[in-house]
Amino acid sequence: MTERAPPPAPGTQRWVSLMVHDLEASQRFYQALFGWEYQAGPQRLGPYVRALRDGRPVAGLGQIPPGERRLVAWLPYIATQNADATATRIRDCGGTVAVGPLDFSGGGRLAIAADLHGAPFGLWQGGGRGPLPDADGVPVWNELVTAEAWPVSMFYVTALGYEVAPDPSVPEDVDYLLLRLGDHSVAGVRGVGDALPHDRGAHWLPYFSARDPDATAERARKLGAQVQREPENGWLGRTVWLSDPEGAPFAVLRPSRPLRRGEDR
């Protein structure tokens, strides 16, 4: 997160961050996969770097403290005008707040929370980053993977102010809903029932842009990632689901339609 641009609209999802056990190895992996470069970021929670694409920050990577056993997963940050008030609503709605809210560099305020089914996400009160480049390795979509879409969607409606709507392009037998801000869809909620990973549970999944998802998947495999599902054409576009060398799930996508990326509006 940077503090140079005006604050993003509440509810927008643009920043994603990954806490890993081997920061240097993860930097090498994502640099080789997406062409990311890095600059030092805030150190309040430990070693942390911002990933840059075409000189613009697109994601963050941080170091898990040595000896701490923690599942590695991408974390979306959701914009709020008042992190403290939003944290209170999250608790009132059955969620938890594990970190903060606490002051961060440049006047921002941060918290890390989880919904009532345990899927973690962040809150960010502060500046935005401006428009993102049109390039590979840029976050284009966030999706909550959970057991059932409707019940947890109501948590996000009440706690974070979203509206919920079906996606008309999704097959009727797929449990999928959109989280919306006004006329704009900013994230999806996918219900997978018994297919929810037992070792991971409900979690947020980031989608990164890729002009050639098939080639990106092959490159990821050679770099030590696992291809969880082979490339396929879906309602979002051509997609591959992967997990990085430390096991963090993510997807790469060539969108078949415009997607809101939670632009600062």
C-alpha positions in Angstrom: 0.0 0.0 0.0 1.2 3.5 -0.8 0.0 6.8 0.5 0.6 9.1 -2.5 -2.8 8.9 -4.2 -6.2 9.9 -2.8 -8.0 7.3 -0.6 -9.8 4.6 -2.7 -13.5 4.2 -2.4 -14.7 2.1 0.6 -15.1 -1.6 -0.3 -12.7 -1.5 -3.3 -10.3 -4.5 -3.4 -7.0 -3.6 -5.1 -4.0 -4.5 -2.9 -3.0 -8.1 -2.2 -0.3 -9.2 0.1 1.5 -12.5 0.8 3.3 -13.6 3.9 5.9 -16.3 3.2 8.5 -18.3 5.1 11.3 -17.6 2.5 11.0 -14.0 1.3 14.0 -14.1 -1.0 12.8 -17.3 -2.7 9.3 -16.0 -3.2 10.7 -12.8 -4.7 12.7 -14.8 -7.2 9.6 -17.0 -8.1 7.3 -14.1 -8.8 9.9 -12.1 -10.6 10.5 -15.0 -12.9 6.8 -15.6 -13.4 5.4 -12.1 -13.7 8.5 -9.8 -14.2 8.0 -8.1 -10.9 10.6 -5.8 -9.4 10.8 -4.9 -5.8 11.3 -2.0 -3.4 11.4 -2.0 0.3 8.1 -1.4 2.0 7.0 -0.7 5.6 8.7 -2.9 8.2 6.1 -2.4 11.0 5.1 -6.1 10.8 8.6 -7.4 9.8 10.5 -7.6 6.5 8.2 -6.5 3.6 8.7 -5.5 0.0 6.3 -4.0 -2.6 6.2 -5.7 -6.0 6.3 -3.4 -8.9 5.1 -3.9 -12.5 6.2 -1.2 -15.0 7.3 0.8 -12.0 3.9 0.7 -10.2 3.2 -1.2 -7.0 0.8 -4.1 -7.6 1.3 -6.4 -4.5 3.2 -7.0 -1.3 5.4 -9.8 0.0 6.3 -10.1 3.7 8.4 -12.5 5.9 6.7 -14.8 8.4 8.8 -14.7 11.6 11.3 -17.6 11.8 9.9 -20.6 13.6 6.3 -19.6 13.3 4.1 -22.2 11.6 1.6 -20.5 9.4 -0.4 -21.4 6.3 0.9 -19.3 3.3 -2.0 -17.5 1.6 -2.7 -14.3 -0.4 -4.5 -11.7 1.6 -6.7 -9.0 -0.1 -7.0 -5.6 1.5 -10.3 -3.9 1.4 -10.5 -0.1 1.6 -12.4 1.6 4.4 -12.8 5.2 5.6 -12.7 4.1 9.3 -10.8 0.9 10.1 -11.9 1.0 13.8 -15.6 1.3 13.0 -15.3 -1.4 10.3 -13.4 -3.7 12.7 -16.2 -3.3 15.3 -18.9 -4.2 12.7 -16.9 -7.3 11.7 -16.9 -8.5 15.3 -20.6 -7.7 15.6 -21.3 -9.8 12.5 -19.5 -12.9 13.9 -16.1 -12.2 12.3 -12.8 -11.8 14.1 -10.0 -9.2 14.1 -6.6 -10.7 14.6 -4.4 -7.7 14.1 -5.1 -4.0 14.8 -6.4 -1.7 13.8 -3.0 -0.1 14.1 -1.3 3.0 12.6 0.9 2.3 9.6 3.4 4.5 7.7 2.3 7.7 6.1 -0.9 8.1 8.1 -2.6 4.8 7.1 -4.4 2.4 9.4 -4.5 -1.3 9.0 -6.3 -4.4 10.4 -6.3 -8.1 9.6 -9.7 -9.8 10.1 -11.5 -13.0 9.1 -15.1 -13.6 8.1 -17.5 -15.9 10.1 -16.2 -18.9 8.2 -12.5 -18.1 8.9 -11.4 -16.6 5.5 -8.8 -13.9 6.3 -8.7 -10.4 4.7 -7.2 -7.1 5.5 -8.6 -3.6 6.0 -6.8 -0.5 4.8 -7.6 3.1 5.7 -5.4 5.5 3.8 -4.1 6.4 0.4 -4.6 4.5 -2.8 -2.2 3.9 -5.7 -3.8 5.2 -8.8 -4.4 3.2 -12.0 -2.6 -0.1 -12.6 -0.6 -0.9 -15.7 -2.0 -3.2 -18.4 0.5 -5.9 -18.0 1.0 -9.5 -16.9 1.1 -10.0 -13.1 -1.4 -7.3 -12.2 -4.3 -8.3 -9.9 -7.5 -8.2 -11.9 -10.0 -10.1 -9.6 -10.4 -11.4 -6.1 -12.7 -14.4 -5.3 -13.7 -15.9 -2.0 -13.7 -19.7 -2.0 -16.1 -21.0 0.6 -18.5 -23.8 1.3 -21.7 -21.9 0.4 -21.8 -18.5 -1.3 -25.1 -17.0 0.0 -24.6 -17.2 3.8 -21.2 -15.7 3.9 -22.1 -13.0 1.4 -24.6 -11.6 3.9 -21.6 -11.1 6.3 -19.9 -9.0 3.7 -23.1 -7.0 3.0 -23.6 -6.1 6.7 -19.9 -5.7 7.7 -18.5 -4.0 4.6 -21.5 -2.5 2.8 -21.5 -4.6 -0.4 -24.5 -5.5 -2.4 -24.9 -9.1 -3.7 -26.0 -10.2 -7.2 -25.8 -13.3 -9.4 -23.5 -13.3 -12.4 -25.7 -13.9 -15.4 -22.8 -15.4 -17.3 -22.3 -18.2 -14.7 -24.0 -21.6 -15.3 -27.1 -22.1 -13.1 -25.6 -25.1 -11.4 -22.6 -23.1 -10.1 -22.8 -21.5 -6.7 -21.4 -18.1 -7.5 -22.3 -14.5 -6.4 -20.9 -11.1 -7.1 -20.0 -8.5 -4.4 -20.9 -5.1 -5.9 -20.5 -1.5 -5.1 -23.3 0.3 -7.0 -23.1 -0.7 -10.6 -19.6 -2.2 -10.3 -18.7 -5.8 -9.4 -15.5 -5.8 -7.3 -15.2 -9.5 -6.2 -16.8 -12.9 -6.5 -17.9 -15.5 -4.0 -17.6 -19.2 -5.1 -19.4 -21.9 -3.1 -17.6 -25.2 -3.6 -19.4 -27.4 -0.9 -17.4 -30.5 0.1 -14.6 -29.6 -2.3 -13.4 -26.9 0.1 -9.8 -27.8 1.0 -9.7 -29.3 4.5 -6.2 -28.1 5.2 -7.0 -24.5 4.1 -10.7 -23.9 4.6 -12.4 -20.8 3.3 -9.9 -18.4 1.6 -9.6 -15.5 -0.8 -8.0 -16.3 -4.2 -6.4 -13.5 -6.2 -6.4 -13.6 -10.0 -3.4 -12.0 -11.8 -3.5 -11.0 -15.5 -1.8 -13.1 -18.1 -1.9 -12.6 -21.8 -1.0 -16.2 -22.3 -2.3 -18.3 -19.3 -1.1 -21.6 -20.8 2.5 -20.3 -21.2 2.4 -18.8 -17.7 1.2 -22.1 -16.3 4.0 -23.9 -17.9 6.6 -21.4 -16.7 5.1 -21.6 -13.2 5.5 -25.4 -13.2 9.1 -25.1 -14.2 9.7 -22.7 -11.4 8.3 -25.1 -8.8 4.6 -24.2 -8.7 1.8 -26.8 -8.8 -0.9 -26.5 -11.5 -4.1 -27.3 -9.6 -6.4 -27.2 -12.6 -5.2 -27.1 -16.2 -6.0 -24.1 -18.4 -9.7 -23.8 -19.2 -12.1 -21.2 -20.7 -14.7 -20.0 -18.1 -17.0 -17.1 -17.5 -14.2 -14.8 -16.5 -11.9 -15.8 -19.3 -9.1 -18.3 -19.9 -7.9 -19.3 -16.4 -5.3 -21.5 -14.7 -5.4 -22.3 -11.0 -2.0 -22.6 -9.4 -0.2 -22.8 -6.0 3.2 -21.3 -5.6 6.3 -23.2 -4.2 5.2 -22.5 -0.6 1.6 -23.6 -1.4 -0.2 -20.3 -1.7 -3.1 -20.6 -4.2 -3.6 -18.1 -6.9 -4.9 -17.9 -10.5 -3.8 -16.4 -13.7 -6.4 -15.0 -16.1 -6.9 -13.6 -19.6 -10.2 -11.9 -19.1 -12.9 -12.4 -21.7 -14.8 -9.2 -20.5 -13.9 -6.1 -18.6 -13.4 -6.7 -14.9 -13.4 -4.0 -12.2 -10.2 -4.2 -10.2 -11.4 -2.0 -7.4 -9.9 1.2 -9.0 -9.6 4.2 -6.8 -12.8 6.0 -7.6 
